[in-house]
Amino acid sequence: MILTGNAITEAVDRGDIVIDPFLSSHVNPNSYNYRLGPDIHCVQASGDPHSGVLQSRLEPVGGRCLLRKGQLYLGHTLERIGSNRYVTSLIGRSSIGRLGLFVQLSADLGHCGAVHRWTLELLPTIDIYVYPGQIIGQVSFWSAMGDVLAYQGWYGRHDRPMPSKLHTSIEGHAEIREPG
């Protein structure tokens, strides 16, 4: 079952959900609006399938960052979000999608026990400015059925945008190819 906005607020008050900082004005009927953090990185293929991807950090100009059409970026939530009791699900806001920016393309499910600033996958379909601190997505919380095993993975230990570690995994090897 999904938690309602009131249930999210109550769970934050009890300490069952972490949203830090928490703003009651960001609570929706079944979710919480999260904001874009200050670290945004442009992702580029390195050309070496064993080294993964290269990242370069965008520096805001005039308080905003220009995301270029078709280029993948990694950002993060401003808030630390998670729970030892509930499963998180992060998605973009429809209002942001209607502007041409896809947020959280593939990794929307968070595991119990992972409490951190979540890496966001940002893919613009047009050139678009984003502003660190702007509301960019929403997180919902779901009850877990059965025994809850706390997430122990690598991605849940970081508060900044984290690149893929797939190239370091034998069973999950992915080859990155340059276009052409």
Long-range contacts (C-beta under 8 A, 24 or more apart in sequence): 1-142, 1-143, 2-30, 2-140, 2-141, 2-142, 3-30, 3-86, 3-140, 3-141, 3-142, 3-143, 4-29, 4-30, 5-29, 5-30, 5-31, 5-32, 7-141, 8-32, 8-141, 11-83, 11-85, 11-86, 11-141, 16-83, 16-84, 16-85, 16-86, 17-82, 17-83, 17-85, 17-86, 17-141, 18-80, 18-81, 18-82, 18-83, 18-115, 19-79, 19-80, 19-81, 19-139, 20-79, 20-80, 20-81, 21-78, 21-79, 22-79, 26-135, 28-138, 30-140, 31-138, 31-139, 31-140, 32-81, 32-138, 32-139, 32-140, 33-93, 33-135, 33-137, 33-138, 34-77, 34-78, 34-79, 34-81, 34-90, 34-118, 34-135, 34-136, 34-137, 34-138, 34-139, 35-77, 35-78, 35-79, 35-133, 35-134, 35-135, 35-136, 36-75, 36-76, 36-77, 36-78, 36-120, 36-130, 36-131, 36-132, 36-133, 36-134, 36-136, 37-75, 37-76, 37-77, 37-78, 37-117, 37-132, 38-78, 38-132, 38-133, 39-75, 39-76, 39-160, 39-161, 40-65, 40-67, 40-73, 40-74, 40-75, 40-122, 40-130, 40-132, 40-161, 41-73, 41-74, 41-75, 41-161, 41-163, 42-71, 42-72, 42-73, 43-71, 43-72, 43-73, 43-74, 43-163, 45-176, 45-177, 45-178, 46-176, 47-176, 47-178, 48-176, 49-167, 49-174, 49-175, 49-176, 49-177, 50-167, 51-167, 52-163, 52-164, 52-165, 52-166, 52-167, 52-168, 52-176, 53-163, 53-164, 53-176, 55-161, 55-163, 60-131, 60-132, 63-131, 63-132, 64-129, 64-130, 64-131, 65-129, 65-130, 65-131, 65-132, 66-127, 66-128, 66-129, 67-101, 67-122, 67-124, 67-127, 67-128, 67-129, 67-130, 68-124, 68-127, 69-124, 69-125, 69-126, 69-127, 70-123, 70-124, 70-125, 71-123, 71-124, 72-121, 72-122, 72-123, 73-121, 73-122, 73-123, 73-124, 74-119, 74-120, 74-121, 74-122, 74-161, 74-162, 74-163, 75-119, 75-120, 75-122, 75-130, 75-136, 75-161, 76-117, 76-118, 76-119, 76-120, 76-159, 76-160, 76-161, 77-117, 77-118, 77-120, 77-137, 77-139, 78-117, 78-132, 78-133, 79-117, 80-115, 80-116, 80-117, 80-159, 81-110, 81-115, 81-116, 81-117, 81-118, 81-139, 82-110, 82-113, 82-114, 82-115, 82-116, 82-156, 83-112, 83-115, 83-141, 84-112, 84-113, 84-115, 84-148, 84-150, 85-112, 85-144, 85-148, 86-112, 86-141, 86-142, 86-143, 86-144, 87-111, 87-112, 87-141, 87-142, 87-143, 87-144, 88-114, 88-118, 88-139, 88-140, 88-141, 88-142, 89-139, 89-140, 89-141, 89-142, 90-118, 90-120, 90-137, 90-138, 90-139, 91-137, 91-138, 91-139, 91-140, 92-136, 92-137, 92-138, 93-135, 93-136, 93-137, 93-138, 96-136, 96-137, 99-128, 100-124, 100-125, 100-126, 100-128, 101-125, 101-128, 101-130, 103-136, 103-137, 104-137, 110-151, 111-150, 111-151, 111-153, 111-156, 112-144, 112-148, 112-149, 112-150, 112-151, 113-148, 113-149, 113-150, 113-151, 113-152, 113-156, 114-151, 114-153, 114-155, 114-156, 115-156, 116-156, 116-157, 116-158, 116-159, 117-158, 117-159, 117-160, 119-155, 119-158, 119-160, 119-161, 119-162, 120-161
